[in-house]
Structures are given as structure tokens and as C-alpha cells.
Amino acid sequence: MRSKHTLHLVPLVSVAMLLFVTTVMMASPRESEQAGRSALVAGNYYEAIEFFSEALETNPRYLEALLGTAEAYLELNEPEVAEEFLTRARPLAGDRPVYLLLLARVELARGRPAAAETHYRRVLSREPNNVDAQLGLAELRLADGKAAEARRLYEDILRVSPQSRRGLLSLALLYDAQGDGEAAERYLLTALQYHRENPQVHLLAGEYYRARGLLSRAERHAGTAVALAPNYGEALTLLARIFYEQGRYAEAVGTTQQVIGIERNSPHAWYIAALSDYKRGRLEDAIDALEIAVELSPDREIIRLALEDILLRELSLEDERRTQFATYHFRRAAEFANRNYHHRASVSYRNGLQLDPYNYDARMAYADLFRLAGSSARYLQELEVLRNLGHDRNELMDRIETFSHLGVDDVAQMWGVSQFDTPRDRIQISLFTVTGPNHLELPDSDNLLVGALRRHLLRYEQLAVTANPFVASGFADAFARSRNAGDDYFAVVRYDEADRNFGTYLTLYRAATGTEVARLSALRAGNDRVLESHRSIALQLAELVPLRGRILNRRFERALVNIGRLDGVEEGMELVVVRAGSFDLAPNRPEFRYTNEAVLGRFVVSGVDDLVSEGIVTRDGFFDLINQGDAVLAARTELPAGTDADADDTQNLLQRIRALLP
């Protein structure tokens, strides 16, 4: 017979066994920290944070777990959260280099470079050959625009540590950005020699050769990166892009499916799949994929440009999808107009009206922009467009009647002309981009971007921008095409995209001679970066090109000229009158050249309409030789200070260097 103690033996043994198993199954803080470190090295930052959190639950003062968590949040671009964990680590870390280096990265991410440099120098005071601190100082010199000093620091690093992967790749990127492809390739090949098992090195090699059109070599390196790291999304995306650019569209789609299997929310993969489907005639699949890409990344303007380009090419005006995507632009335009951003509103309305040209409310709102800007004649012209499209609402007809009797073109009526039918003397410009120099994350986007820039320039009446194919094989091709077309200027546009930075760089050339006239640049970050970059370039270009008009009629001391408010003419402005045919554009400056003997007098503006002006002419010299057809030109002025394109380039270069894995 069992005793009462014997009756409880089995339950007690079961509980003890359960406690023993649970204890064995629970990882120690050190094991969790090591698992987190492995996940961090593999780029699995969410898993890393989970493992580090497990370690900190057991031991909140576990320094390595605190530092690992901070590093993971830095990789996720969350410097504020990283700083919180570093603050917790401060009493434990002292002057440990790993802590100071993370602190420096936080300071950089939060826009405090001086504090970051202090931390780097503290590390170097303890460890003079610490490569990470030396790399940090080199990046700071780059940020200061001191590329030569940064290059020297990188080379010093390689003298101490000739196999430094980040040092070699940083120099490759730096020389590539400066146009020295030979030096860039030399450092890249050295990195491959020492780190041929590193997938990121092969990724950069693939990007380097793809940008130069060496697609077979690029494919080999991208394929190697994927073989070394089968779930490496960036390498798979690059491989898909290479397949697309080789015309291997089925393989491109297959590779994007691999990317989407790993990361379904990859807009790049959906974009490449869409373009590949479009190239092989699968229109609906292409549109569906681009709609997904737009939904995943609504701030990526290039993806939206690609979708709308296909909608304009392939769908009828009645297709509701055109209306759907036009609504986005109309909403944005209204928001811009409410904030008095009239240029941006104008471009947005124009983009939307391309898709949905019969939209009454949108076109009326677009017309109102001209009324608010004081361009009443242009406002009336837009109302007439609505009537010609078949709209006959009472509101529209009343406005047309009202503004027709308000004397909106007083100067034109006084002279008995229709200002919108007068001959114009616009500056003729062709836009081109050369594929090779562009650093764009998405294929086939350069032509779309130059087309978008052209739409910004359409706002400026004094410019006539050719609607030609925008991609040229090189400078000689662009020069020949523009000269043969009889242009005044041509512009070669280059783009540079990195993370959330977007740069537009325009070099203006005289079409007759091919000589450089000016360089313009605009780097923007965050939302609307493409729109804002283009808006800045368009404004710079419009302000740069010289004003030109001609005398349409003359009555004694009064004359009518074919330039007006929309060309930038204002009352009181003084222009030079030059004999017709005796002036030309300067070969290397944005101005007209003429001899003193060609100057006939002066024209002072006294009244302005949208496209014509009147004024008082005064002769130079004893005889009055000013006639109909003579030119009125802006007086020569000093050129505006140029923008620092090199500084803009540096910002995107820094983004690429800082993206290198530790």
C-alpha cells in the first residue's frame, strides 16, 4: 500500500522535469546577443532587434546587446531610437571605440558633423589606426566638399590596411563620381581580388559595368553576388535590370518574381517586371504591375511617370484609368494653388490634363492660375479652349463675355492686333540626356525625366523647347541634331539619384558652335524631389537665356513689340534697339553680341499685355533709323553666380559610400 508521500511523487517529478526542460530551452543572454549579432551581420535587422531585446529582458545592462540594438536601428535609419540605447549604454561603455563610432554615426544622421568628428578623433587618440574612424573622417571631408583631402585619407587607410574593403570601395565610388573610370575600376578589381567571396563587392562591380554598357560582365558579377547570397534583393534586382537591358524580358520577369518572393513590397522589382511585360506585349500585366509599384511607393515620381506614359500611349481618352490617375495631379495642383505655389500647380494641372483633357473643373482651375497671376488675356484664351472642347455652361459663357469686354488686351486692341496671333521670336532649345552618365535607380527613366523637365519649361513663353527624342548617344550626336535643326541652344541633362536625394544637372551649349555656355544644377531631397529639382532648373534656365523681341509697328515715338508680361517684360523696362540681322547669340555666354554701330536706340516700356508691349523709342545719333522688324534686346548684364554642381554631386556620392556594409 502506497504512503501519502508516494501518491505525490509522480506530479513532483513532472514539475521538476518541466522546469529543467524550460531552463534548457531558454537561451542565455549571451546566446541571444550572439544570435542578434549574426542577424545584424546578415542584414536581418528586425530579427537582430528581437534577439537583442531578449538578451536585455534578462540583463538590461548588457552592453553588447545595447550597442547591437543601436546599430540595428541605425541601419534602419532610426537615429533617434539608436541614440536612446546609446544613452543607456553610456555609463557602461566609457571610451570604448565601438561605442564612440556608433555615437558618431548618430551625430552624422542627426546633422551634427562637428560632434561626429570629435568622437572619431577620440577613437583615433586611443587607436591611431582604427579604420572605421579614419573612414568616418574621410566622409566628413567629402561632406565639406574637400574631395582631394578625402581621397588622401582613403589612400592613407589603404597604406595601413591595404585590404580594407570599405576603403577600396569608397575610392572606387569617389573616382567614378569624378569621372576617372580607370582609377575606379582599378580599386574595384583590387577589392574583388581580396574579397571575392563578398556579395556586396560583386554587386558594386555589376553596377559599375552596367553603367558602362558592359552588360555581360555586369551580369557575371550580379550573378555571383546572387550565388553567394541567394536572398540578396539588391543583387537580384540588378540582375533583373541587366536582363531587361539585354532584351531578355522573360528572364527579367522571372528574376523580379524571385525578388518579390523575398520582399513583396519592392517597387523596383514591380517596375522592372512592368517594363518587361510591356516590351513583350503584355499591356494589362504591365499596367497592373505599375499600379502596384505606385501604391507601394507613391512618392517615387519616376514610377508614376512611367505608368502615365503607357496610359497616354496605349489607352483611349475614354478609359477610366486615365481619369483615375489624372485625379491625383488635379488634387495635388489644388493643394499647391491653395498655398500660392502657382508654378507647381501649373505643372500638375498640365500633367493631369494630358491624361484627362476634357475635364471641365480642372481646366477651369488651370485657367484661374493665369487670372490670379494677372494674365487676363491668357485666362480668356483658356476659357475659349473650354468652349472649343464643347462645353457651354452658363458660368463659362458669362466669363467669356465679361472678360471679352474688360479690355484684357488693352495694348493689342489699341494697336488693332490679336496678341496671340502675332509672330513670336522664341529662343529655340533642344533637350538631351546621355544614358551612360546618369545614376538612376530605375531603367529607362532618363527619357521620361527629360520629358517631365520639358513640361516645366513650357511655362516660359520666351522658350521653345523641341519635342524631340531626348536620349542621345553622346555629345556629338546631340550637337549634330541640334545644329541641323537650327536651334539656338541645346542642353545635355544628367541625373543623379541616391536614396531620397535627386539631382538634375544641365549643361547649356550654343547649337551653332557646340561651345559651353553655362552649367546649372539642383539637388533636392524628400517628397516631390523630382518636381522641385526640375522647377529649379527650369527657373534658372529661363532667367539665363537672353530676352529678344522685335518691333511690330511704329507710330512716331511709340512702338509695339512682340514680347510681353509672360516673357518677363514690365513697365519701365529699358531695352536696346538693334538693327535687324546685325546681332547673334554669343558662342560662350548667354547674351546677344552686336557692334556699337548696330545699336539704333532705346525702347522704354510704357504698357504691357501678356504677349505684346508698347513703349517709347528714342534714337541714338542724329538720324532716326529705327524701323519695323528691328530687334529689341535686353541690355548686357553680369552673369548670375553659378551653382555648385560639385557640391550637389558630393551629397549623392556620400549616400552611396555610407550605404557600404560595415
Residue, then its C-alpha position, 0 to 999 in steps of 0.5 A: m500500500r502506497s504512503k501519502h508521500t508516494l501518491h505525490l511523487v509522480p506530479l513532483v517529478s513532472v514539475a521538476m522535469l518541466l522546469f529543467v526542460t524550460t531552463v534548457m530551452m531558454a537561451s542565455p543572454r549571451e546566446s541571444e546577443q550572439a544570435g542578434r549579432s549574426a542577424l545584424v551581420a546578415g542584414n536581418y535587422y528586425e530579427a537582430i532587434e528581437f534577439f537583442s531585446e531578449a538578451l536585455e529582458t534578462n540583463p538590461r545592462y548588457l552592453e553588447a546587446l545595447l550597442g547591437t540594438a543601436e546599430a540595428y536601428l541605425e541601419l534602419n535609419e532610426p537615429e533617434v531610437a539608436e541614440e536612446f540605447l546609446t544613452r543607456a549604454r553610456p555609463l557602461a561603455g566609457d571610451r570604448p571605440v565601438y561605442l564612440l563610432l556608433l555615437a558618431r554615426v548618430e551625430l552624422a544622421r542627426g546633422r551634427p558633423a562637428a560632434a561626429e568628428t570629435h568622437y572619431r578623433r577620440v577613437l583615433s587618440r586611443e587607436p591611431n589606426n582604427v579604420d572605421a574612424q579614419l573612414g568616418l573622417a574621410e566622409l566628413r571631408l567629402a561632406d565639406g566638399k574637400a574631395a582631394e583631402a578625402r581621397r588622401l585619407y582613403e589612400d592613407i587607410l589603404r597604406v595601413s590596411p591595404q585590404s580594407r574593403r570599405g576603403l577600396l570601395s569608397l575610392a572606387l565610388l569617389y573616382d567614378a563620381q569624378g569621372d576617372g573610370e580607370a582609377a575606379e575600376r582599378y580599386l574595384l578589381t583590387a577589392l574583388q581580388y581580396h574579397r571575392e567571396n563578398p556579395q556586396v563587392h560583386l554587386l558594386a562591380g555589376e553596377y559599375y559595368r552596367a553603367r558602362g554598357l558592359l552588360s555581360r560582365a555586369e551580369r557575371h558579377a550580379g550573378t555571383a553576388v546572387a550565388l553567394a547570397p541567394n536572398y540578396g534583393e539588391a543583387l537580384t534586382l540588378l540582375a533583373r535590370i541587366f536582363y531587361e537591358q539585354g532584351r531578355y524580358a522573360e528572364a527579367v520577369g522571372t528574376t523580379q518574381q524571385v525578388i518579390g518572393i523575398e520582399r513583396n513590397s519592392p517597387h523596383a522589382w514591380y517596375i522592372a517586371a512592368l517594363s518587361d511585360y510591356k516590351r513583350g506585349r503584355l499591356e494589362d500585366a504591365i499596367d497592373a504591375l505599375e499600379i502596384a509599384v505606385e501604391l507601394s511607393p507613391d512618392r517615387e515620381i519616376i514610377r508614376l511617370a512611367l505608368e502615365d506614359i503607357l496610359l497616354r500611349e496605349l489607352s483611349l481618352e475614354d478609359e477610366r484609368r486615365t481619369q483615375f490617375a489624372t485625379y491625383h495631379f488635379r488634387r495635388a495642383a489644388e493643394f499647391a494653388n491653395r498655398n500660392y505655389h502657382h508654378r507647381a500647380s501649373v505643372s500638375y494641372r498640365n500633367g493631369l490634363q494630358l491624361d484627362p483633357y476634357n475635364y471641365d473643373a480642372r481646366m477651369a482651375y488651370a485657367d484661374l492660375f493665369r487670372l490670379a497671376g494677372s494674365s487676363a488675356r491668357y485666362l480668356q484664351e483658356l476659357e475659349v479652349l473650354r468652349n472649343l472642347g464643347h462645353d457651354r455652361n452658363e458660368l463659362m459663357d458669362r466669363i467669356e463675355t465679361f472678360s471679352h469686354l474688360g479690355v484684357d488686351d488693352v495694348a493689342q486692341m489699341w494697336g488693332v492686333s490679336q496678341f496671340d496671333t502675332p509672330r513670336d521670336r522664341i529662343q529655340i532649345s533642344l533637350f538631351t540626356v546621355t544614358g551612360p552618365n546618369h545614376l538612376e535607380l530605375p531603367d529607362s527613366d532618363n527619357l521620361l525625366v527629360g520629358a517631365l523637365r520639358r513640361h516645366l519649361l513650357r511655362y516660359e513663353q520666351l522658350a521653345v523647347t523641341a519635342n524631340p527624342f531626348v536620349a542621345s548617344g553622346f555629345a556629338d550626336a546631340f550637337a549634330r541634331s541640334r545644329n541641323a535643326g537650327d536651334d539656338y541652344f541645346a542642353v545635355v541633362r544628367y541625373d543623379e539619384a541616391d536614396r531620397n536625394f535627386g539631382t538634375y544637372l544641365t549643361l547649356y551649349r550654343a547649337a551653332t558652335g557646340t561651345e559651353v555656355a553655362r552649367l546649372s544644377a539642383l539637388r533636392a531631397g524628400n517628397d516631390r524631389v523630382l518636381e522641385s529639382h526640375r522647377s529649379i532648373a527650369l527657373q534658372l534656365a529661363e532667367l539665363v537665356p537672353l530676352r529678344g523681341r522685335i518691333l511690330n509697328r511704329r507710330f512716331e515715338r511709340a512702338l509695339v513689340n512682340i514680347g510681353r508680361l509672360d516673357g518677363v517684360e514690365e513697365g519701365m523696362e529699358l531695352v536696346v534697339v538693334r538693327a535687324g540681322s546685325f546681332d547673334l547669340a554669343p558662342n560662350r555666354p548667354e547674351f546677344r553680341y552686336t557692334n556699337e554701330a548696330v545699336l539704333g536706340r532705346f525702347v522704354v516700356s510704357g504698357v504691357d499685355d501678356l504677349v505684346s508691349e508698347g513703349i517709347v523709342t528714342r534714337d541714338g545719333f542724329f538720324d532716326l533709323i529705327n524701323q519695323g522688324d528691328a530687334v529689341l534686346a535686353a541690355r548686357t548684364e553680369l552673369p548670375a553666380g553659378t551653382d555648385a554642381d560639385a557640391d550637389d554631386t558630393q551629397n549623392l556620392l556620400q549616400r552611396i559610400r555610407a550605404l557600404l556594409p560595415 
